[in-house]
Amino acid sequence: MTSYKTEQEQFWSGTFEDDYVTRNCDEFSIASNIALFSKILYRTENINSLLEIGANIGLNLKAIKQLLPQVNLSAIEVNKKAVKELEKMGGVTVYHQSILNFQETNKFDLTLSKGVLIHINPDYLPQVYDLLYKRSNHYICLAEYYNPSPVTVNYRGHEERLFKRDFAGEMLDQFPDLYLIDYGFVYHRDRNFPQDDMTWFLLEKR
């Protein structure tokens, strides 16, 4: 039996995440992701490898592959059902494990978190920031729910499962050689390419 360090890991490895997989598997999401990542990746260069933490079924990776056909994709995912969908994509190195147990030493041109840090136990965020930082050769992208100060939000009837804060600001404070390249907001009422009210940040190691 797999052991988890936090209640949040246990939550997302189980049946709730299975339901999430079922809810989030449409082509409109991929189109919206293509629009989003085209803005973000425009500010980068020479992206040949990418690691996404908490990749779910790969909707972000599918969009990025459309924009950067040459990129080598890797993903960390804790949920078994989501992993099976990731493996069906082909061309993706999949690590079926918790982010908090990830031990690989490979480095990537870009590390990515989209809608994942918001679900991490806040006590373990410095460890996840360290993973994103150390596994990156150059760029780090965060797309999360922003709040200037940490808050906890009820998530579909569950407490302690969704957290808002200034994730990018905390990484900039934790790692002095990180530089903020760009940031932006995507709105759920966008008429063509809606997203879930996320703020994205592109950071660079210098």
VEXLUMZA-435694 format. One record per atom (N, C-alpha, C): residue number from 0; x, y, z. Coordinates in steps of 0.1 Angstrom, whole numbers, padded with zeros to 4 digits. Layout:
REM residues N
 fiti  east north    up
  NUM     X     Y     Z
...
END
This chain:
REM residues 206
 fiti  east north    up
    0  0008 -0012  0000
    0  0000  0000  0000
    0  0009  0012  0000
    1  0005  0022 -0008
    1  0013  0034 -0009
    1  0010  0043  0003
    2  0021  0048  0009
    2  0019  0057  0020
    2  0020  0072  0016
    3  0012  0081  0022
    3  0013  0095  0018
    3  0016  0103  0030
    4  0022  0114  0027
    4  0027  0123  0038
    4  0015  0132  0043
    5  0006  0135  0034
    5 -0005  0144  0038
    5 -0019  0139  0034
    6 -0029  0145  0040
    6 -0043  0141  0037
    6 -0046  0145  0022
    7 -0040  0156  0018
    7 -0043  0161  0004
    7 -0038  0151 -0006
    8 -0026  0145 -0004
    8 -0022  0134 -0014
    8 -0031  0123 -0014
    9 -0036  0118 -0003
    9 -0045  0107 -0002
    9 -0058  0110 -0009
   10 -0063  0123 -0007
   10 -0075  0127 -0014
   10 -0074  0127 -0029
   11 -0063  0132 -0034
   11 -0062  0133 -0049
   11 -0058  0120 -0055
   12 -0053  0110 -0047
   12 -0050  0097 -0053
   12 -0062  0088 -0055
   13 -0073  0092 -0048
   13 -0085  0083 -0047
   13 -0096  0086 -0057
   14 -0108  0083 -0052
   14 -0120  0084 -0061
   14 -0124  0098 -0064
   15 -0120  0108 -0056
   15 -0124  0122 -0059
   15 -0116  0126 -0072
   16 -0104  0122 -0072
   16 -0096  0125 -0084
   16 -0101  0117 -0096
   17 -0106  0105 -0094
   17 -0112  0098 -0105
   17 -0123  0105 -0111
   18 -0132  0111 -0103
   18 -0143  0119 -0108
   18 -0138  0132 -0115
   19 -0127  0138 -0110
   19 -0121  0149 -0116
   19 -0117  0146 -0130
   20 -0111  0135 -0132
   20 -0106  0130 -0145
   20 -0118  0130 -0155
   21 -0129  0124 -0150
   21 -0141  0123 -0159
   21 -0147  0137 -0163
   22 -0146  0146 -0153
   22 -0152  0160 -0156
   22 -0143  0168 -0165
   23 -0130  0165 -0166
   23 -0121  0174 -0173
   23 -0114  0167 -0185
   24 -0121  0164 -0195
   24 -0115  0157 -0206
   24 -0121  0161 -0220
   25 -0123  0174 -0222
   25 -0129  0179 -0234
   25 -0119  0187 -0243
   26 -0123  0187 -0256
   26 -0114  0194 -0266
   26 -0114  0209 -0263
   27 -0125  0215 -0257
   27 -0125  0229 -0255
   27 -0114  0233 -0245
   28 -0111  0224 -0235
   28 -0101  0227 -0225
   28 -0087  0228 -0232
   29 -0085  0219 -0242
   29 -0072  0219 -0249
   29 -0071  0232 -0257
   30 -0082  0236 -0264
   30 -0081  0248 -0272
   30 -0078  0260 -0263
   31 -0084  0261 -0251
   31 -0081  0272 -0241
   31 -0067  0271 -0237
   32 -0062  0259 -0235
   32 -0048  0258 -0230
   32 -0038  0262 -0241
   33 -0041  0259 -0254
   33 -0033  0263 -0265
   33 -0032  0279 -0265
   34 -0043  0285 -0263
   34 -0043  0300 -0263
   34 -0035  0305 -0251
   35 -0036  0299 -0239
   35 -0029  0303 -0228
   35 -0014  0301 -0229
   36 -0010  0289 -0233
   36  0004  0286 -0234
   36  0011  0293 -0246
   37  0004  0297 -0256
   37  0010  0304 -0267
   37  0015  0318 -0261
   38  0007  0324 -0252
   38  0012  0336 -0246
   38  0024  0334 -0237
   39  0024  0324 -0229
   39  0035  0321 -0220
   39  0047  0317 -0227
   40  0046  0308 -0236
   40  0058  0302 -0243
   40  0064  0313 -0253
   41  0056  0323 -0257
   41  0062  0333 -0265
   41  0074  0340 -0259
   42  0074  0340 -0245
   42  0084  0347 -0238
   42  0096  0338 -0235
   43  0096  0326 -0240
   43  0107  0317 -0238
   43  0115  0314 -0251
   44  0126  0306 -0249
   44  0133  0301 -0261
   44  0140  0288 -0258
   45  0142  0280 -0268
   45  0149  0268 -0267
   45  0143  0258 -0256
   46  0130  0256 -0257
   46  0123  0247 -0248
   46  0123  0233 -0255
   47  0132  0224 -0250
   47  0132  0211 -0256
   47  0128  0200 -0247
   48  0126  0203 -0234
   48  0122  0194 -0224
   48  0113  0201 -0213
   49  0103  0194 -0208
   49  0094  0200 -0199
   49  0089  0189 -0189
   50  0088  0193 -0176
   50  0082  0185 -0166
   50  0070  0192 -0160
   51  0059  0185 -0160
   51  0047  0190 -0154
   51  0044  0182 -0141
   52  0042  0189 -0130
   52  0038  0182 -0117
   52  0023  0182 -0117
   53  0018  0170 -0113
   53  0003  0169 -0112
   53 -0004  0171 -0125
   54  0001  0163 -0135
   54 -0004  0165 -0149
   54 -0018  0161 -0152
   55 -0024  0153 -0143
   55 -0037  0147 -0145
   55 -0037  0139 -0158
   56 -0047  0142 -0167
   56 -0047  0134 -0179
   56 -0040  0140 -0191
   57 -0033  0151 -0189
   57 -0024  0156 -0199
   57 -0030  0167 -0208
   58 -0040  0174 -0204
   58 -0046  0184 -0212
   58 -0036  0196 -0214
   59 -0028  0199 -0205
   59 -0018  0209 -0207
   59 -0007  0204 -0216
   60 -0003  0192 -0214
   60  0008  0186 -0222
   60  0003  0185 -0237
   61 -0009  0181 -0239
   61 -0014  0180 -0253
   61 -0014  0194 -0260
   62 -0017  0204 -0253
   62 -0017  0218 -0258
   62 -0003  0222 -0261
   63  0006  0220 -0252
   63  0020  0224 -0254
   63  0026  0216 -0265
   64  0023  0204 -0267
   64  0028  0196 -0278
   64  0024  0201 -0291
   65  0012  0207 -0292
   65  0008  0214 -0304
   65  0016  0226 -0308
   66  0021  0233 -0297
   66  0029  0245 -0299
   66  0043  0242 -0301
   67  0048  0232 -0294
   67  0062  0228 -0294
   67  0063  0213 -0298
   68  0062  0210 -0311
   68  0062  0195 -0314
   68  0075  0188 -0310
   69  0086  0195 -0309
   69  0098  0189 -0306
   69  0101  0186 -0292
   70  0093  0191 -0283
   70  0095  0190 -0269
   70  0094  0176 -0263
   71  0103  0172 -0254
   71  0102  0160 -0247
   71  0094  0162 -0234
   72  0083  0155 -0232
   72  0074  0158 -0221
   72  0076  0147 -0210
   73  0075  0152 -0198
   73  0075  0143 -0186
   73  0064  0148 -0177
   74  0059  0139 -0169
   74  0048  0142 -0160
   74  0048  0134 -0147
   75  0045  0141 -0136
   75  0043  0134 -0123
   75  0028  0134 -0120
   76  0023  0123 -0117
   76  0009  0121 -0114
   76  0006  0110 -0104
   77 -0002  0114 -0094
   77 -0004  0104 -0083
   77 -0016  0095 -0085
   78 -0025  0099 -0093
   78 -0037  0091 -0095
   78 -0036  0081 -0106
   79 -0040  0068 -0103
   79 -0038  0057 -0112
   79 -0046  0059 -0125
   80 -0059  0063 -0123
   80 -0067  0065 -0135
   80 -0062  0075 -0145
   81 -0057  0086 -0139
   81 -0051  0097 -0147
   81 -0038  0092 -0154
   82 -0030  0084 -0147
   82 -0018  0079 -0153
   82 -0021  0071 -0165
   83 -0031  0062 -0165
   83 -0035  0054 -0176
   83 -0038  0063 -0188
   84 -0045  0074 -0186
   84 -0048  0083 -0197
   84 -0035  0090 -0202
   85 -0026  0094 -0193
   85 -0013  0100 -0197
   85 -0005  0090 -0206
   86 -0005  0077 -0202
   86  0003  0067 -0210
   86 -0003  0065 -0223
   87 -0016  0067 -0225
   87 -0022  0066 -0238
   87 -0018  0076 -0248
   88 -0013  0088 -0243
   88 -0009  0099 -0251
   88  0003  0094 -0260
   89  0012  0087 -0254
   89  0025  0083 -0260
   89  0034  0095 -0260
   90  0047  0092 -0260
   90  0057  0103 -0260
   90  0058  0111 -0247
   91  0053  0106 -0236
   91  0054  0112 -0223
   91  0060  0103 -0213
   92  0070  0107 -0207
   92  0076  0099 -0196
   92  0068  0102 -0183
   93  0061  0092 -0178
   93  0052  0093 -0167
   93  0057  0088 -0154
   94  0057  0096 -0144
   94  0062  0092 -0131
   94  0049  0090 -0122
   95  0045  0078 -0120
   95  0033  0075 -0112
   95  0037  0075 -0097
   96  0037  0087 -0091
   96  0040  0088 -0077
   96  0036  0102 -0072
   97  0037  0104 -0059
   97  0034  0117 -0053
   97  0045  0127 -0056
   98  0041  0139 -0058
   98  0051  0150 -0060
   98  0061  0150 -0048
   99  0056  0147 -0036
   99  0064  0148 -0024
   99  0074  0137 -0023
  100  0072  0127 -0031
  100  0082  0115 -0031
  100  0091  0115 -0043
  101  0090  0125 -0052
  101  0097  0125 -0064
  101  0112  0126 -0062
  102  0120  0117 -0067
  102  0134  0116 -0064
  102  0143  0117 -0077
  103  0137  0118 -0089
  103  0145  0119 -0101
  103  0154  0131 -0101
  104  0166  0129 -0107
  104  0175  0140 -0108
  104  0177  0147 -0122
  105  0169  0142 -0131
  105  0169  0148 -0145
  105  0165  0163 -0144
  106  0170  0171 -0153
  106  0166  0185 -0154
  106  0159  0188 -0167
  107  0151  0198 -0167
  107  0142  0201 -0178
  107  0143  0216 -0181
  108  0141  0220 -0194
  108  0142  0234 -0197
  108  0131  0242 -0191
  109  0119  0236 -0188
  109  0108  0242 -0181
  109  0101  0233 -0172
  110  0098  0237 -0160
  110  0090  0230 -0151
  110  0077  0237 -0149
  111  0066  0230 -0148
  111  0052  0236 -0148
  111  0044  0231 -0137
  112  0036  0240 -0131
  112  0025  0237 -0122
  112  0013  0245 -0126
  113  0002  0238 -0129
  113 -0010  0245 -0133
  113 -0022  0239 -0125
  114 -0027  0247 -0116
  114 -0038  0242 -0107
  114 -0034  0231 -0098
  115 -0021  0230 -0094
  115 -0017  0220 -0085
  115 -0012  0225 -0071
  116 -0004  0236 -0071
  116  0001  0241 -0059
  116 -0011  0245 -0049
  117 -0022  0248 -0055
  117 -0034  0252 -0047
  117 -0039  0240 -0039
  118 -0035  0228 -0043
  118 -0040  0216 -0035
  118 -0029  0210 -0026
  119 -0018  0216 -0026
  119 -0007  0211 -0018
  119 -0008  0216 -0003
  120 -0006  0207  0006
  120 -0006  0211  0020
  120  0004  0222  0022
  121  0001  0234  0027
  121  0010  0245  0028
  121  0023  0242  0035
  122  0023  0233  0044
  122  0035  0230  0051
  122  0046  0224  0042
  123  0041  0218  0031
  123  0050  0212  0022
  123  0053  0220  0009
  124  0048  0232  0008
  124  0050  0240 -0003
  124  0065  0243 -0006
  125  0073  0246  0005
  125  0087  0248  0002
  125  0094  0237 -0005
  126  0090  0224 -0001
  126  0096  0213 -0008
  126  0092  0212 -0022
  127  0079  0215 -0026
  127  0075  0215 -0040
  127  0082  0227 -0047
  128  0083  0238 -0041
  128  0090  0249 -0048
  128  0105  0244 -0051
  129  0111  0237 -0042
  129  0124  0232 -0044
  129  0125  0223 -0055
  130  0115  0214 -0057
  130  0114  0205 -0068
  130  0114  0213 -0081
  131  0104  0222 -0082
  131  0103  0230 -0094
  131  0116  0237 -0098
  132  0122  0243 -0088
  132  0135  0250 -0090
  132  0146  0241 -0094
  133  0149  0231 -0086
  133  0160  0223 -0089
  133  0159  0214 -0102
  134  0147  0211 -0105
  134  0146  0203 -0118
  134  0145  0212 -0130
  135  0145  0225 -0129
  135  0145  0234 -0140
  135  0159  0238 -0144
  136  0162  0238 -0157
  136  0174  0243 -0162
  136  0173  0258 -0164
  137  0161  0263 -0167
  137  0159  0277 -0172
  137  0146  0283 -0167
  138  0135  0278 -0170
  138  0122  0284 -0168
  138  0113  0276 -0158
  139  0105  0284 -0151
  139  0094  0278 -0142
  139  0081  0285 -0145
  140  0071  0278 -0148
  140  0058  0284 -0150
  140  0048  0279 -0139
  141  0041  0289 -0133
  141  0031  0286 -0123
  141  0018  0293 -0128
  142  0007  0285 -0128
  142 -0006  0290 -0132
  142 -0016  0285 -0121
  143 -0019  0294 -0111
  143 -0026  0290 -0099
  143 -0036  0301 -0095
  144 -0044  0298 -0085
  144 -0053  0308 -0079
  144 -0045  0318 -0071
  145 -0045  0330 -0074
  145 -0037  0340 -0066
  145 -0045  0347 -0055
  146 -0038  0349 -0044
  146 -0043  0358 -0034
  146 -0031  0364 -0027
  147 -0031  0377 -0024
  147 -0019  0383 -0018
  147 -0015  0378 -0004
  148 -0025  0372  0003
  148 -0022  0365  0016
  148 -0028  0352  0016
  149 -0022  0342  0023
  149 -0028  0328  0022
  149 -0042  0327  0028
  150 -0050  0320  0020
  150 -0064  0317  0025
  150 -0067  0303  0021
  151 -0077  0297  0028
  151 -0082  0284  0026
  151 -0096  0285  0021
  152 -0100  0277  0010
  152 -0113  0278  0004
  152 -0119  0265  0004
  153 -0132  0264  0007
  153 -0140  0252  0007
  153 -0140  0247 -0008
  154 -0137  0234 -0010
  154 -0136  0229 -0023
  154 -0146  0217 -0025
  155 -0157  0220 -0032
  155 -0167  0210 -0034
  155 -0171  0203 -0021
  156 -0173  0211 -0011
  156 -0177  0205  0002
  156 -0166  0200  0011
  157 -0154  0201  0006
  157 -0143  0196  0014
  157 -0134  0207  0019
  158 -0130  0206  0032
  158 -0121  0216  0038
  158 -0107  0212  0037
  159 -0098  0222  0037
  159 -0083  0220  0037
  159 -0079  0212  0024
  160 -0086  0216  0013
  160 -0082  0209  0000
  160 -0079  0219 -0011
  161 -0081  0232 -0008
  161 -0078  0243 -0018
  161 -0073  0255 -0010
  162 -0061  0260 -0015
  162 -0054  0271 -0008
  162 -0050  0281 -0019
  163 -0053  0294 -0016
  163 -0049  0305 -0024
  163 -0038  0313 -0017
  164 -0028  0317 -0025
  164 -0017  0325 -0019
  164 -0009  0331 -0031
  165  0002  0338 -0028
  165  0011  0343 -0038
  165  0023  0333 -0040
  166  0020  0322 -0047
  166  0029  0312 -0049
  166  0042  0317 -0056
  167  0040  0325 -0066
  167  0052  0330 -0074
  167  0060  0339 -0065
  168  0054  0347 -0057
  168  0061  0356 -0048
  168  0069  0348 -0038
  169  0064  0337 -0033
  169  0071  0329 -0023
  169  0083  0322 -0030
  170  0082  0318 -0042
  170  0093  0313 -0049
  170  0104  0323 -0051
  171  0100  0335 -0055
  171  0110  0346 -0057
  171  0117  0349 -0044
  172  0110  0348 -0033
  172  0117  0350 -0020
  172  0126  0339 -0016
  173  0122  0326 -0020
  173  0129  0315 -0016
  173  0142  0313 -0024
  174  0142  0318 -0037
  174  0153  0316 -0046
  174  0157  0329 -0052
  175  0167  0336 -0046
  175  0171  0349 -0051
  175  0175  0351 -0065
  176  0179  0340 -0072
  176  0183  0341 -0086
  176  0172  0339 -0096
  177  0159  0338 -0091
  177  0148  0338 -0100
  177  0144  0352 -0104
  178  0140  0353 -0116
  178  0135  0366 -0122
  178  0122  0365 -0128
  179  0113  0374 -0125
  179  0099  0374 -0131
  179  0100  0379 -0145
  180  0097  0371 -0155
  180  0097  0375 -0169
  180  0083  0381 -0172
  181  0072  0375 -0169
  181  0059  0379 -0173
  181  0048  0373 -0164
  182  0036  0378 -0165
  182  0025  0373 -0157
  182  0012  0377 -0164
  183  0001  0371 -0161
  183 -0012  0374 -0167
  183 -0023  0367 -0160
  184 -0035  0371 -0164
  184 -0047  0365 -0158
  184 -0056  0360 -0169
  185 -0062  0348 -0166
  185 -0072  0342 -0176
  185 -0085  0341 -0169
  186 -0096  0344 -0176
  186 -0109  0347 -0170
  186 -0119  0336 -0174
  187 -0128  0332 -0165
  187 -0137  0321 -0168
  187 -0148  0326 -0178
  188 -0149  0339 -0180
  188 -0159  0345 -0189
  188 -0153  0349 -0203
  189 -0141  0346 -0205
  189 -0135  0348 -0218
  189 -0144  0342 -0229
  190 -0147  0349 -0239
  190 -0157  0344 -0249
  190 -0152  0333 -0258
  191 -0139  0332 -0259
  191 -0133  0322 -0268
  191 -0125  0312 -0261
  192 -0117  0316 -0251
  192 -0108  0307 -0245
  192 -0108  0308 -0230
  193 -0119  0304 -0223
  193 -0120  0306 -0209
  193 -0111  0296 -0201
  194 -0107  0301 -0190
  194 -0099  0293 -0180
  194 -0106  0296 -0166
  195 -0100  0289 -0156
  195 -0107  0289 -0143
  195 -0101  0300 -0134
  196 -0102  0313 -0139
  196 -0097  0325 -0131
  196 -0084  0323 -0125
  197 -0074  0319 -0134
  197 -0060  0317 -0129
  197 -0051  0328 -0132
  198 -0041  0330 -0124
  198 -0030  0340 -0126
  198 -0018  0331 -0129
  199 -0012  0335 -0141
  199  0001  0327 -0144
  199  0013  0336 -0143
  200  0024  0329 -0140
  200  0037  0336 -0138
  200  0048  0328 -0145
  201  0056  0335 -0153
  201  0068  0328 -0159
  201  0080  0334 -0152
  202  0088  0324 -0146
  202  0100  0328 -0139
  202  0112  0322 -0146
  203  0123  0329 -0145
  203  0136  0324 -0151
  203  0147  0324 -0141
  204  0155  0313 -0142
  204  0167  0312 -0134
  204  0178  0320 -0141
  205  0185  0329 -0133
  205  0196  0337 -0138
  205  0208  0336 -0130
END
